[in-house]
Amino acid sequence: MRINISYILSILILCSCSTTKLIKEGEQLYTGIEEIEFIGKKEYASSPIGELAITEVEAALAAAPNGSIAGSSTIKGAPIGLWWYNAFADSKSRIGKWFFKHFASNPILISDVNPKLRALVAKNALTYYGYFNGDVTSEIITNKKNPKKAKIRYRVTLHEPYKLANITYTGFSTTADSLIQASMDKSLLKDGEQFNVNNLTGERERINSLLRDNGFYYSQTGYINFLADSINTPGHIELRIKPKGLSQQVKQPYKIGNIEFQILNNSNGLPKDSVKTLKLRNFSITYTGEKPPVRPGTMMRNIFLRSGKTYSQELQQLSLQQLSQMNIFSSINFAFIPRENSNILDTRISTQLDKPYNFTFELNATSKSNSQIGPGSKISLSRNNIFRGGEELKLSLQGSYEWQTDGSLKGRQAVINSWEIGADVSLTFPRLFFPIIHRRHLRVPANTMLHIYADQMNRSGFFKMVHVGGEVTYNIFSKHTTTHTITPFRLTYDMLQRTTARFDSIAAGNRSIANSFRNQFIPAMQYKFTYDNGKTHHRNKTWLEVSATSSGNITSLAFAAFGEKWNKKDKNLFNNPYAQFLKLTTEIRQLYRINSKNHIATRFMAGIIKSYGNSSYAPYSEQFYIGGANSLRAFTVRTIGPGSYHPEKETRYSYLDETGTLKFEANAEYRFNMFGDLNGALFVDAGNVWLLQEEESRPGGEFKLSKFAEQIALNTGFGFRYDLDSLVLRVDFGIALHAPYDTGKSGYYNIPDFWDGFAWHLAIGYPF
């Protein structure tokens, strides 16, 4: 199929002259809205509820026209999709039909936007937030030059919002009323506050949860009614909360009876000829096989509901979370069967075993115009429920290889081969192993992980080192969005296995390198807080992680107890010095949803590490670096910083000194759908690492606020993502805009040659 590009371009140019040539008589092309006029906004909508009402009104009136930028109702670019529509809407050729199918956008008409209906929706939104006398009007503004084009003008009028008064709860049973009155301090409805349907809905859900947590299994939010009266007191809503149409079944609290736990091996259920039941008083396990796939004690420990105790929705949810956290069931279902003529609920928990093995594979590759190229990969295999107690054994292998060819070098030196390989093994138990914490004290999902790891790094022509260690970690999932990770013990050993004369000469003139690469122990403890609402129904997603790591402080206290001074350097642990430092890091990622096909993703991260006491310099393995496929995508890993420092050419690829003790990085990415499963991205990356103190061997590396802006490396770029549901294939092309070091070229754009600042990365998954 031959395509005449010049012909197609000619058609597009002609069609771009008139975007309304196919608009029918009586219709108008919608070109956006004028700035919404608010009357009374400053006087009546300055409160948080008022600001929320304004946001809802703006969302109701918003509609993106053809050519909209990032879904905006007012900011437009070239309506390219509309040009394709006008060019090929009537095309009979295969080429024309193909272009129309993949690139054309239907014209958005005033009738499609329906301004009167939007104004009515916006008015209802005002009522939702207590502005009962508010009003929203619309007006169509026809384009004077082209009557087939029109904008929309909206006017929003606000008046004094109504407030709540005389709130009463009535009609509940004696037991339910006692629960409600005892929890009035948590009520979302207060006299004198602005009327807000959100608070009414929240209070209904609060009362329902309160009742269900205290035995009222059949309670539902729909059984709680609100009676509002705005006549007695002008400008106020008198509110009564009462139950409606309740049967005896709903009115009474229930207790838990027998508990049956079913373990299904497949989706077809339990074959009758192979079913076995193990009974333990009021608890039983139904299964197939020689023995239960999960130990009975483990099941009882992970179910918080107890026979003879009052039913609780909270305990049911905690049981579900704890069973899910075991990662051995593909489905979990709770069923409660009432006994006839009693307030007893027998409980049946039906589960289906998941596949015992999980396998994951990650791959990335990097290429840079300075002849730097190399792949990296990670393979993980896990075995679930290995000891029939929900334990997970996981083995991971990772490695990377890099060729660095330099045209100025000859012979064997022309190719510098560097590699890194590592392995780690972890065993995770679905509960806490800690002496003073009992199950009754920690009624949230948690686990304990034992972890050992080893990593070997080889920088050809410079050094070879190994990094080995182990740790004990506790994960506490206090909410479905938050995790507390506590590592009370971690011991790592860094050993420099081999060095070259070239490395030794560099270390001899650079004390920080000599100390950071020395053989040493890193005894540490860590606390990490993680917030992730990615699995919630929030429109925008947020991921936040904050961590604090302390190394050598407990060890130094032990030495101090035996008379050694706190600030004495080079105290030894097992005949090797140990590191002492405090390290703080934070990272926040946000995903803003413009619409189903357009998103903006951002990331900000910062870190600082301070050595003291037994150490003057942080270990090399703990220092910060920047660059690569998931960082600054026009720069390779460890080729930026610290500050404006740039190593000599002969050591540029050793990765010795381009690390720091302070880090800032920011990324932004506009993600959009191109067609089908192919998505595109435009991105900007910025950041660098610095030193907290001046070093003569790395001039310009110290952090100075006055030089912060000029020492931030900056790049832009574009990329493609192919979504296969189970994984995302990604290729990114990074374009450098500013290097923080002297490149020999003046001005902010200081890249000597475009190709000097160009790199591409092939990877699996999103960068953040």
NUMAR-359519 format. One line per 4 residues: their letters; for each residue x, y negated, z negated of C-alpha. Coordinates in pm, 1 decimal, decimal comma. Each point is the difference from the previous one (the first is absolute). Layout:
% NUMAR-359519
A = X Y Z  ...
//
This chain:
% NUMAR-359519
MRIN = 0,0 0,0 0,0  171,5 -316,0 123,9  -75,0 -326,0 -176,8  37,0 -338,6 167,6
ISYI = 110,1 -211,2 -298,1  -7,2 -329,3 188,0  -358,1 70,5 106,5  -110,2 69,4 -356,3
LSIL = 175,1 -312,1 -131,5  -173,4 -210,5 265,5  -338,0 134,6 -107,9  73,5 -72,0 -366,9
ILCS = 111,6 -356,3 75,1  -317,5 -68,3 196,2  -222,3 158,3 -266,7  171,5 -190,6 -279,6
CSTT = -120,5 -324,1 156,5  -357,6 89,2 -93,4  -80,0 230,1 -290,5  -374,4 -46,7 52,6
KLIK = -43,0 100,2 364,2  -180,1 322,4 -99,7  -213,1 -156,7 -275,6  -367,3 30,5 93,5
EGEQ = -239,4 -293,5 11,4  -144,3 -80,8 -341,1  302,4 145,0 -179,4  299,1 -183,3 -146,5
LYTG = 353,2 119,5 -72,8  76,3 -28,9 -371,2  325,7 -193,3 -55,5  14,7 -8,9 -381,5
IEEI = -134,4 -208,7 -286,8  76,4 -350,7 -111,3  125,0 -52,3 -353,8  -285,5 89,5 -233,8
EFIG = -153,3 -307,1 -165,2  -62,5 51,2 -373,7  -225,9 -241,3 -190,7  31,9 16,1 -379,3
KKEY = 295,8 239,0 4,6  220,9 -211,9 -225,5  -277,9 -62,4 -253,4  -157,8 346,2 -18,5
ASSP = 249,6 259,0 125,2  323,1 -74,4 -186,8  -39,5 300,9 -234,0  138,7 348,4 79,0
IGEL = -352,8 121,0 80,9  -53,0 -304,2 222,8  326,2 66,9 184,0  -108,1 360,1 52,0
AITE = -336,1 -120,5 137,1  178,1 -229,6 247,7  218,8 291,3 112,1  -307,8 218,1 57,1
VEAA = -171,3 -275,7 198,2  306,6 -52,8 219,1  23,5 374,7 63,9  -368,5 14,0 99,5
LAAA = 42,2 -285,6 248,2  333,4 116,3 144,1  5,4 151,5 349,0  309,1 34,3 218,3
PNGS = -33,1 -131,0 358,1  184,3 137,9 301,4  371,1 -71,0 -34,4  -19,1 -36,1 -376,9
IAGS = 333,4 6,0 -182,8  -0,9 247,5 -291,7  -381,0 7,6 -4,9  -35,2 -373,6 -67,1
STIK = -328,5 -177,4 82,0  178,1 -326,6 79,3  354,8 81,0 121,5  14,8 124,2 357,4
GAPI = 264,7 107,1 243,9  -32,1 96,7 363,3  -308,8 223,8 53,6  201,2 256,3 196,7
GLWW = -253,6 277,9 -49,2  -270,1 -224,9 146,0  220,0 -71,4 301,3  30,1 374,1 62,3
YNAF = -378,1 25,7 -36,1  -65,4 -271,4 260,4  263,7 143,9 233,4  -115,2 361,5 5,8
ADSK = -360,9 14,7 -129,2  -127,5 67,1 351,5  303,2 190,4 125,6  -64,9 320,0 194,4
SRIG = 362,1 110,2 26,0  163,5 253,9 -231,0  266,5 -252,0 -100,7  -254,6 -268,0 -81,1
KWFF = -213,2 238,8 -204,3  308,1 117,2 -190,9  102,2 -357,9 -89,9  -357,6 -84,8 -97,6
KHFA = -27,5 304,0 -228,9  329,7 -57,4 -181,9  41,5 -378,1 -10,9  -332,1 -179,3 54,7
SNPI = -202,6 -156,0 -283,4  -371,7 -67,4 36,1  -93,0 -367,7 -29,5  -135,1 -93,0 -344,5
LISD = -321,6 -197,7 44,1  -186,3 -237,2 -228,6  -284,6 251,9 -0,5  243,6 269,0 -121,5
VNPK = 106,6 -220,0 -291,0  -362,1 -87,9 -90,2  69,9 -316,8 -205,5  -350,5 -19,4 -152,9
LRAL = 28,6 351,8 -141,9  349,1 -75,3 -133,6  -128,9 -315,3 -165,5  -276,1 203,2 -167,3
VAKN = 255,7 257,6 -125,0  216,5 -282,4 -136,6  -301,4 -153,0 -177,6  -74,1 334,9 -162,2
ALTY = 364,0 11,1 -113,6  -50,8 -333,8 -176,0  -305,7 140,9 -178,1  210,1 300,7 -97,7
YGYF = 223,6 -232,7 -200,9  -273,0 -211,5 -158,6  -39,8 -279,3 259,8  -375,1 53,0 37,8
NGDV = -53,1 -345,3 149,4  289,9 26,6 245,6  -46,3 -18,2 374,7  197,1 88,2 314,6
TSEI = -80,8 -139,5 346,8  152,3 62,3 341,9  30,7 -209,5 315,5  125,7 97,4 346,0
ITNK = 245,9 -253,1 146,4  10,8 35,4 378,1  328,1 -73,3 178,0  -42,0 -324,0 195,8
KNPK = 228,2 111,6 284,4  -140,4 349,2 30,0  -357,3 56,6 -123,4  58,5 375,4 4,3
KAKI = 233,7 -40,6 -298,4  -110,3 -90,4 -352,0  121,4 -20,4 -358,0  -201,2 32,5 -319,8
RYRV = -21,1 -256,1 -279,1  -110,3 116,6 -346,1  -109,0 -219,8 -290,7  -12,8 146,3 -353,8
TLHE = -185,6 -190,4 -272,9  56,2 86,9 -367,4  -192,1 -103,6 -310,5  42,3 66,7 -371,0
PYKL = 18,0 378,7 -47,3  -239,6 176,4 -236,1  129,4 129,5 -335,0  -96,6 295,6 -220,8
ANIT = -206,8 -46,2 -315,7  -170,7 217,8 -264,0  151,0 335,1 101,8  -173,7 293,6 -169,4
YTGF = 24,7 381,5 17,9  -330,5 175,1 -63,9  -178,1 332,7 47,5  300,0 229,7 -57,9
STTA = -14,4 298,4 -234,6  131,8 -43,1 -353,1  326,0 182,8 78,1  55,9 -185,8 328,0
DSLI = -85,2 -337,0 -154,9  250,8 58,9 -281,9  273,6 70,9 255,8  -85,5 -313,5 199,2
QASM = -12,0 -228,3 -305,1  332,1 135,5 -126,9  165,6 -87,7 330,3  -144,4 -347,6 56,5
DKSL = 346,9 -155,4 -18,6  73,3 174,9 333,3  -316,2 -124,3 170,5  50,8 -180,6 333,1
LKDG = -305,6 -219,2 -57,5  32,0 -304,0 -228,6  -242,8 -283,4 -75,3  94,8 -318,6 184,4
EQFN = 207,6 168,9 272,0  -74,2 -47,2 370,8  -240,9 253,2 148,2  193,0 255,2 205,4
VNNL = -138,5 322,1 146,5  347,5 154,9 -26,4  -21,0 -25,8 -378,1  -349,0 149,3 -1,2
TGER = 122,3 295,0 204,0  305,6 34,4 -222,5  -210,1 -6,8 -317,8  -234,5 264,0 138,0
ERIN = 300,5 222,7 76,2  150,0 -70,8 -343,5  -316,3 103,2 -182,6  -38,3 309,5 215,0
SLLR = 362,7 104,0 -65,1  -46,9 -66,7 -372,8  -303,7 228,8 -10,2  158,5 274,1 212,3
DNGF = 313,8 -6,8 -215,9  -219,5 71,9 -300,1  -205,6 295,5 116,7  -264,8 -156,2 227,5
YYSQ = 90,0 217,3 296,9  -305,3 -88,0 211,5  36,7 -376,1 -35,6  35,4 -192,4 328,7
TGYI = 55,9 -364,4 83,1  -332,9 -7,0 184,6  -180,7 67,7 -329,2  114,3 -336,0 -142,0
NFLA = -215,7 -294,4 107,1  38,9 -379,6 -20,6  -297,5 -232,1 -53,8  83,8 -364,6 78,9
DSIN = -210,9 -308,0 -79,4  93,6 -350,7 122,8  -322,5 -176,6 -102,3  36,8 -61,3 -373,4
TPGH = 331,6 -186,6 11,2  81,1 -203,2 315,6  338,0 87,7 149,0  28,4 313,8 -212,2
IELR = -76,2 370,4 45,2  -144,7 183,5 -299,2  105,9 363,1 25,6  -135,8 322,7 -144,8
IKPK = 178,9 332,8 51,2  -219,4 307,6 -45,9  -25,0 361,1 120,9  -271,3 99,3 243,2
GLSQ = -190,3 322,0 62,7  213,1 220,8 -225,8  -89,7 366,3 -50,5  80,9 186,6 -319,1
QVKQ = 290,5 162,0 181,9  159,7 -340,8 57,2  -67,9 -129,3 -350,1  178,1 273,6 -196,0
PYKI = 377,7 58,9 -43,7  148,0 338,9 90,8  268,9 229,3 -137,0  234,0 232,3 190,7
GNIE = -80,7 374,2 -7,6  198,5 273,8 170,2  280,6 -95,9 240,2  69,0 221,4 302,9
FQIL = 307,4 -63,3 214,8  -14,8 151,1 349,6  316,3 38,1 208,9  -70,2 69,3 367,2
NNSN = 274,8 130,3 225,3  -170,4 -111,9 320,4  -291,3 -202,7 128,4  -224,1 306,2 32,8
GLPK = -52,1 31,0 -373,8  56,8 297,3 -228,5  -56,0 349,2 141,1  -218,3 191,1 -248,7
DSVK = 207,9 316,9 2,1  318,7 -177,4 -109,4  -130,3 -252,1 -253,8  142,1 10,6 -350,4
TLKL = -95,2 -206,1 -302,0  214,2 -77,1 -301,1  -199,1 -123,3 -301,1  140,8 -200,7 -290,5
RNFS = -290,4 -83,5 -233,8  -200,2 -274,6 179,8  255,6 -30,6 280,1  34,7 241,4 294,8
ITYT = 209,7 26,0 316,7  -134,2 168,0 313,7  261,5 102,3 255,9  117,4 267,0 242,9
GEKP = 323,0 198,3 -12,3  195,3 178,1 -269,5  16,8 -302,2 -232,3  -122,8 -359,8 -4,7
PVRP = 200,0 -219,2 242,1  27,1 -253,7 -282,7  64,7 79,7 -365,6  -314,7 -35,0 -218,9
GTMM = 182,9 -219,4 -250,5  96,4 -240,7 277,4  -361,1 -29,9 113,7  -129,8 -63,5 -351,0
RNIF = 272,1 -257,7 -60,0  -95,0 -191,8 314,7  -374,5 -5,1 -63,8  -102,2 -260,6 -256,0
LRSG = -364,2 106,4 -24,5  -61,9 233,8 -296,3  -286,1 234,2 -81,9  -221,2 -144,1 -273,4
KTYS = 121,9 -357,4 56,0  -203,6 -286,2 146,6  17,9 -31,8 377,5  220,1 -289,3 116,1
QELQ = 37,2 -133,5 353,4  343,0 -135,2 -99,7  119,3 344,5 -112,6  -137,8 154,7 318,7
QLSL = 197,2 -252,2 205,3  314,2 56,8 -206,7  -35,8 375,1 53,2  -36,2 -53,7 374,4
QQLS = 307,4 -224,9 7,3  207,2 247,3 -200,4  -101,7 294,7 218,3  70,6 -203,0 314,6
QMNI = 338,4 -102,1 -138,2  101,0 365,9 -9,5  8,5 -6,9 383,4  -107,9 363,8 34,3
FSSI = -367,1 -43,2 96,1  -129,4 -121,8 335,9  -346,1 -65,7 -145,0  -148,4 -37,1 -349,3
NFAF = -371,0 -19,1 -74,8  -181,0 -44,6 -335,6  -355,7 128,2 -37,6  -213,4 -36,4 -318,2
IPRE = -296,6 234,1 -47,0  -252,6 -91,5 -272,0  -133,3 280,3 -218,3  -375,9 25,2 -8,6
NSNI = -171,2 -181,8 -291,2  327,3 -123,1 -149,2  255,2 -280,5 21,3  285,9 235,0 98,3
LDTR = 192,3 -26,6 327,4  188,4 306,4 119,5  297,8 -104,0 213,3  130,0 165,8 314,2
ISTQ = 328,1 -123,4 150,7  53,5 138,2 351,7  347,3 -34,5 149,1  173,6 118,1 312,7
LDKP = 371,2 77,6 -0,2  214,6 -205,5 233,5  282,7 138,7 208,9  294,2 80,9 -227,6
YNFT = 268,6 -152,0 224,0  40,9 -354,0 131,6  255,6 -108,3 257,2  92,2 -355,8 103,0
FELN = 249,3 -132,5 251,0  123,8 -357,1 48,5  219,7 -124,5 283,2  148,7 -332,4 95,4
ATSK = 259,5 -120,1 247,3  176,8 -332,3 40,4  183,2 -158,5 288,9  170,2 -339,0 8,5
SNSQ = 156,8 -189,3 285,4  338,1 4,4 -175,3  21,5 375,2 77,1  -131,9 110,6 -337,6
IGPG = -231,7 299,6 24,4  -112,3 275,8 -231,3  -291,3 225,5 -104,2  -127,6 85,6 -346,3
SKIS = -250,3 255,8 -126,4  -156,5 145,7 -313,6  -160,3 343,0 -43,8  -207,7 93,3 -304,9
LSRN = -155,5 334,4 -98,3  -218,2 39,4 -308,3  -161,4 299,5 -170,0  -313,8 -76,1 -201,5
NIFR = -114,1 187,1 -311,0  323,3 195,8 -9,8  -43,0 117,7 -362,2  -385,6 6,7 5,9
GGEE = -14,8 -316,4 -206,2  -27,9 -261,3 273,3  378,1 -46,4 19,8  158,0 -123,6 323,9
LKLS = 349,9 96,7 114,1  136,5 -227,1 271,8  321,8 17,8 200,4  113,5 -287,1 221,7
LQGS = 291,4 -30,2 240,1  95,6 -328,6 162,4  279,7 -113,6 221,1  115,7 -266,0 241,3
YEWQ = 275,0 -28,7 255,0  143,7 -304,0 171,1  231,4 -63,0 288,9  169,8 -338,5 13,7
TDGS = 176,9 -56,4 329,7  203,2 -314,2 48,9  134,8 -101,6 338,6  301,1 -169,9 -160,1
LKGR = 116,5 334,6 -142,5  164,8 277,2 193,9  44,8 371,9 -30,5  -149,4 184,1 -298,2
QAVI = -49,3 -331,1 -181,6  -253,8 -102,5 263,5  -264,3 214,2 -168,8  -51,4 -42,3 -374,1
NSWE = -218,1 282,9 -130,1  -172,3 -47,0 -334,0  -252,9 228,5 -162,5  -203,1 47,5 -314,5
IGAD = -170,2 316,3 -123,9  -199,9 66,1 -313,8  -226,4 248,0 -172,4  -228,6 -11,5 -300,4
VSLT = -218,3 245,4 -187,8  -289,2 -97,7 -224,1  -240,2 195,6 -220,7  -318,0 -181,7 -100,4
FPRL = -233,4 110,1 -281,8  -356,7 -143,9 -4,3  26,2 -114,4 -363,2  235,9 -176,7 -237,1
FFPI = 270,3 187,4 -185,6  62,4 -244,0 -281,8  -4,6 81,0 -373,8  -199,6 -294,6 -138,3
IHRR = -257,7 -27,3 280,7  -294,9 233,9 -32,8  -276,5 57,5 250,5  -247,9 -176,0 -229,6
HLRV = 216,9 -312,3 -6,0  44,6 -18,6 378,0  -328,1 69,4 173,5  124,0 -96,2 344,5
PANT = 164,4 204,6 278,0  377,4 30,8 -42,8  289,3 221,3 102,3  361,4 80,7 -85,2
MLHI = 268,8 34,5 265,6  343,5 159,6 -28,2  223,8 -113,9 282,6  356,8 72,6 111,3
YADQ = 164,2 -152,8 304,9  326,5 -27,6 191,0  109,2 -229,0 280,0  325,6 -6,5 192,6
MNRS = 108,8 -297,5 208,2  282,7 -6,2 251,0  125,7 -321,9 159,4  250,8 115,8 257,0
GFFK = 337,5 -163,6 -42,2  -84,1 -137,0 -345,1  -144,6 227,2 -269,4  -204,8 301,7 -98,2
MVHV = -205,0 1,6 -320,1  -263,2 208,9 -176,3  -292,9 -113,0 -212,3  -156,9 270,9 -222,4
GGEV = -239,8 -15,8 -291,3  -318,9 102,0 -171,9  -292,1 -160,2 -180,8  -318,7 58,1 -194,8
TYNI = -295,7 -214,8 105,3  -352,8 -49,1 -135,2  -278,3 -132,6 225,5  -310,9 -133,0 -172,2
FSKH = -296,1 -83,6 225,6  -185,3 -238,4 -229,7  -245,3 -95,7 275,8  -61,6 115,5 355,1
TTTH = 194,0 -307,6 116,1  283,0 -18,0 -255,6  289,3 227,5 -91,0  254,6 -32,4 -282,0
TITP = 324,5 185,5 67,4  232,8 46,6 -296,0  344,9 155,8 38,0  147,5 33,8 -350,8
FRLT = 303,0 192,3 123,9  200,0 -19,8 320,4  365,9 92,6 33,6  183,4 -53,9 328,0
YDML = 363,1 53,0 87,8  175,9 -186,2 283,8  322,7 157,7 117,4  228,8 -134,1 270,8
QRTT = 124,6 319,8 163,4  238,6 -135,1 257,8  136,1 -335,1 117,1  222,6 -114,6 282,2
ARFD = 296,2 -234,8 -13,8  -220,5 -254,0 172,7  -260,1 21,7 -277,6  267,3 -12,8 -271,0
SIAA = 147,8 -318,0 144,3  -344,4 -164,3 2,6  -76,6 111,5 -358,1  338,7 -122,5 -119,2
GNRS = -91,4 -354,9 104,4  -361,4 17,1 -111,5  -59,9 78,0 -366,4  -378,3 25,1 36,8
IANS = 30,6 271,5 267,0  258,2 188,2 -206,0  -228,9 0,0 -306,0  -328,7 69,7 177,7
FRNQ = 150,1 304,5 176,4  174,2 150,6 -301,9  -98,8 336,2 -146,7  -258,3 -75,7 -265,6
FIPA = -312,6 117,1 -179,4  -326,5 -193,6 20,3  -214,2 86,7 -307,1  -328,2 -184,7 55,3
MQYK = -362,4 -32,6 -96,4  -273,1 -163,4 208,0  -355,5 -131,2 -12,5  -199,8 -52,9 317,6
FTYD = -350,3 -142,9 46,5  -188,2 67,1 324,8  -332,3 -147,2 113,4  -161,8 136,5 316,9
NGKT = -357,5 -66,4 110,8  52,5 166,5 337,5  -259,6 269,4 -73,8  -268,1 -243,9 -117,8
HHRN = -264,9 -181,0 202,1  177,4 -335,7 -18,1  11,5 -181,6 333,9  363,6 -96,1 -59,2
KTWL = 253,1 248,6 -137,6  269,8 -78,0 -256,9  295,7 208,1 -115,4  220,4 -131,2 -281,6
EVSA = 297,7 161,5 -171,5  207,5 -149,1 -280,9  286,4 188,3 -162,1  259,6 -55,1 -271,1
TSSG = 307,8 223,0 -35,1  235,7 -5,8 -296,2  332,3 183,4 23,6  258,1 64,9 -271,1
NITS = -171,1 -194,9 -277,4  -100,6 301,0 -211,9  346,7 147,2 57,7  166,2 -324,7 -111,8
LAFA = -217,8 -9,7 -310,4  119,7 351,7 -81,8  361,8 -110,4 45,6  -69,0 -307,3 -216,9
AFGE = -129,6 226,8 -277,0  346,4 158,5 -6,5  182,7 -332,9 -8,2  57,5 -77,9 369,8
KWNK = -66,0 -363,6 97,0  -296,5 -68,7 228,5  203,4 -207,4 248,9  297,9 233,5 16,2
KDKN = 61,9 101,2 360,2  55,5 347,3 144,3  -130,9 210,3 -286,4  -12,9 359,2 125,4
LFNN = -277,4 257,3 14,0  132,9 351,4 70,1  338,8 -151,1 88,9  -152,2 -239,9 253,5
PYAQ = -115,8 -360,9 -41,1  -375,2 -61,9 2,0  -194,6 -283,4 161,1  -190,8 -254,6 -205,0
FLKL = -248,9 -231,6 168,2  -359,7 -122,4 16,2  -180,7 21,0 334,1  -336,4 -159,0 84,2
TTEI = -187,2 43,5 328,3  -340,4 -94,6 132,6  -176,2 65,7 328,9  -347,5 -96,9 117,8
RQLY = -168,2 107,4 323,3  -331,1 -134,8 124,1  -215,0 101,2 295,4  -254,4 -260,5 111,3
RINS = -285,6 128,3 215,2  -110,3 -249,9 264,4  -225,8 254,8 166,7  11,6 370,3 83,1
KNHI = 270,6 -49,5 264,4  205,3 -287,6 -141,0  200,5 -7,1 -324,4  273,4 -208,8 -157,4
ATRF = 249,0 187,2 -220,6  244,2 -178,9 -229,8  271,2 106,7 -240,7  213,7 -186,5 -252,0
MAGI = 271,0 159,7 -207,3  263,5 -127,5 -240,8  253,9 155,9 -230,2  277,4 -92,5 -239,6
IKSY = 264,7 204,4 -180,5  222,5 -130,5 -280,2  300,6 192,1 -130,7  136,2 -61,3 -350,5
GNSS = 145,9 177,5 -301,4  193,9 300,8 125,6  -10,8 -111,3 368,0  98,6 -305,0 198,3
YAPY = -147,9 123,3 328,5  -307,2 206,3 90,3  52,1 343,9 156,3  -5,5 3,4 379,1
SEQF = -303,6 232,4 0,6  -203,9 -251,3 -203,8  81,2 -314,9 198,3  -241,2 -155,9 249,2
YIGG = 34,8 -0,2 377,3  -217,7 -109,4 289,4  -74,2 73,2 365,8  -124,6 298,1 197,1
ANSL = -319,8 151,7 141,2  -213,4 -92,8 -303,7  168,0 -329,0 -87,1  160,6 -263,9 225,9
RAFT = -54,5 173,6 330,8  251,0 -199,8 206,3  281,3 91,9 -239,7  139,6 341,5 -88,0
VRTI = 8,1 126,0 -359,6  273,1 -163,4 -212,6  109,3 -250,3 266,2  -134,2 -316,3 -168,8
GPGS = 132,1 -183,7 -305,6  81,3 -59,4 -266,2  -93,2 -363,5 70,2  194,9 -140,4 294,8
YHPE = 281,4 253,0 -38,5  89,5 206,3 306,9  279,7 256,6 -15,1  296,6 16,5 230,2
KETR = -47,0 202,2 315,4  219,3 284,7 -116,4  -219,9 62,5 -308,0  -334,5 -100,7 145,1
YSYL = -133,6 355,3 29,6  127,8 135,0 -330,0  -311,4 -109,6 -197,5  228,0 -85,6 -291,1
DETG = -70,0 -360,1 -76,8  -330,6 -103,4 158,1  -197,6 70,3 -315,7  -115,2 -232,1 -276,0
TLKF = -144,3 -35,7 -347,2  -289,9 -225,6 104,4  -247,9 61,9 280,0  -287,7 -180,4 169,9
EANA = -192,6 134,2 297,3  -327,8 -94,4 167,8  -177,4 158,1 296,0  -318,4 -79,6 190,9
EYRF = -158,0 202,9 276,5  -305,6 -59,3 217,1  -142,1 339,0 101,6  -251,6 27,7 281,1
NMFG = -157,6 266,7 215,2  101,6 3,4 364,5  -213,3 284,9 130,7  -90,4 346,9 -119,6
DLNG = 242,8 125,0 -264,9  276,9 -241,4 105,6  51,2 -298,4 -229,0  236,0 -294,7 21,8
ALFV = 176,6 -216,1 -255,8  168,8 -340,4 -15,2  226,1 -46,0 -301,4  231,3 -235,8 -185,8
DAGN = 262,4 117,5 -252,3  213,2 -214,3 -229,2  237,0 62,9 -289,7  350,3 47,8 -135,3
VWLL = 198,0 121,8 -299,7  229,3 -208,9 -222,1  245,3 25,1 -288,6  -80,7 -136,5 -344,7
QEEE = 358,4 -110,5 -48,6  266,2 -131,8 233,7  252,2 243,0 145,9  314,9 -118,5 170,8
SRPG = 4,9 305,7 226,6  -353,1 -72,5 129,5  -16,1 -377,3 57,7  -351,1 -138,8 45,1
GEFK = -158,0 299,0 -173,1  -106,4 -178,5 -319,6  -364,9 -107,8 -24,0  -47,6 -376,0 14,6
LSKF = -346,7 -149,8 19,3  121,9 -284,4 222,5  109,6 252,3 266,2  -292,7 240,1 -37,2
AEQI = -184,1 -99,4 319,4  302,9 7,7 229,5  112,3 336,5 -140,2  -330,4 174,7 73,5
ALNT = 35,2 232,7 298,7  -300,9 -28,4 230,7  -128,2 210,6 284,9  -318,2 50,8 195,2
GFGF = -105,9 278,3 230,3  -272,4 220,4 136,2  -84,9 366,0 -18,6  -236,1 279,1 96,0
RYDL = -172,9 256,4 -221,7  -167,8 313,7 127,1  -250,0 131,1 -254,2  -35,4 379,4 -4,8
DSLV = -220,0 -3,7 -315,7  238,9 224,0 -194,1  301,5 -220,4 80,5  94,3 -324,0 173,0
LRVD = 280,4 -16,5 258,1  165,5 -341,5 -6,3  251,3 -184,8 215,3  109,2 -353,2 -95,5
FGIA = 211,7 -248,8 192,5  169,9 -255,8 -225,2  126,7 -336,8 126,4  234,3 -199,1 -225,9
LHAP = -71,3 -372,4 -40,8  249,5 -95,3 -268,0  301,3 171,4 -155,4  107,8 -126,7 -344,6
YDTG = 369,6 6,7 90,2  215,2 -201,8 239,9  -48,9 140,4 349,5  195,3 -268,3 182,6
KSGY = -320,3 -158,6 129,2  -150,3 -311,8 -158,7  -367,3 -65,1 -67,8  -260,3 206,2 -179,8
YNIP = -26,1 244,5 289,0  360,9 109,9 -27,0  -5,4 330,8 187,8  279,5 -28,8 262,3
DFWD = -168,8 232,1 246,1  -359,1 129,4 2,9  113,6 361,3 18,5  227,2 -49,0 -302,7
GFAW = -313,9 -37,1 -209,2  -215,3 266,6 159,1  -71,0 341,9 -156,7  -261,0 271,0 36,1
HLAI = -122,2 253,8 -253,6  -194,5 322,1 49,9  -173,7 122,8 -314,1  -298,2 184,8 -143,5
GYPF = -246,3 -200,4 -209,3  -45,6 -369,7 -61,0  295,0 -204,2 -133,9  -213,5 -114,7 -294,9
//
